[in-house]
Amino acid sequence: MSSLTVLTLVPGECERLPKALESVSWADVLFCVIDSRAPQETIDLVRKYTDTAPVHEYVNAAAQRNWALPQITTEWTLVLDADEWVSDALAERIQAIIKKPDSADGYNILRHSYFLGKLIRYCGWHRDYNLRLFRTAKGHYLDKRVHSKVIVEGRVEKIRDVMYHNTYRSFEEYFSTFQRFTTWGAQDAYERGKRAGLRDIILRPVHRFLKMYFWNRGFLDGYHGAVLCGLSAFSVFTKYAKLWKIQTDAQKPEN
């Protein structure tokens, strides 16, 4: 019979982790990789749920997952963040998939997210598919600092049953992640050969806001939608402004 490991990266704060792990308690293995900067109470909490909980230095999510994947011995892996949980319908669907020998090699799973405590139904977030379930031997993550995706060798299909994501419960949480992700995004872009011009800095944020708020009907999410679209546009602006700064600094002559 096919078996499944749930791979979860555990940050220093793990208030939302119990809900995540309890939603996949049916899995064969819970593999939690704990950030080496996490306090002892986080480590103790994780080890109440699983003995497979190594502590490892965190560089970025892709590096952490690529470090863990070769250690997984089950045929299937489900990647679940510490602030996510699996619905009952999705749990049943996954268990059915891994039992079938002719199942695809990877599955994009529909994710619905909360922002500042509200479930976002528009803004483009309602079509948020993420490749999270795959045959372990056929998946690896791209070497990127932020928003890295798993690459699966073989056939990939979609699952419309939902996982939930309780992201950004406060502005403090948002801007803590914002600084890190915009810096990493700019660094990744620079290393891929991208450069920022005025068009990128000025027009890309405007395009992001218009796309999310009007085309993806973010206005139907009320004030939460307006704030989310505005912050997303500001994130794009900041990423390209940081990219411009990186490329400008690189052009300065060395003293």
Secondary structure, 3 states (H helix, E strand, C coil): CCCEEEEEEECCCCCCHHHHHHCCCCCCEEEEEEECCCCHHHHHHHCCCCCCCCEECCCCHHHHHHHHHHHCCCCEEEECCCCEEECHHHHHHHHHHHHCCCCCCEEEEEEEEEECCEECCCCCHHHEEEEEEEEHHHEEECCCCCCCCEEECCCEEEEEEEEEEEECCCHHHHHHHHHHHHHHHHHHHHHCCCCCCHHHHHHHHHHHHHHHHHHCCHHHHHHHHHHHHHHHHHHHHHHHHHHHHHHHHHHCCCC
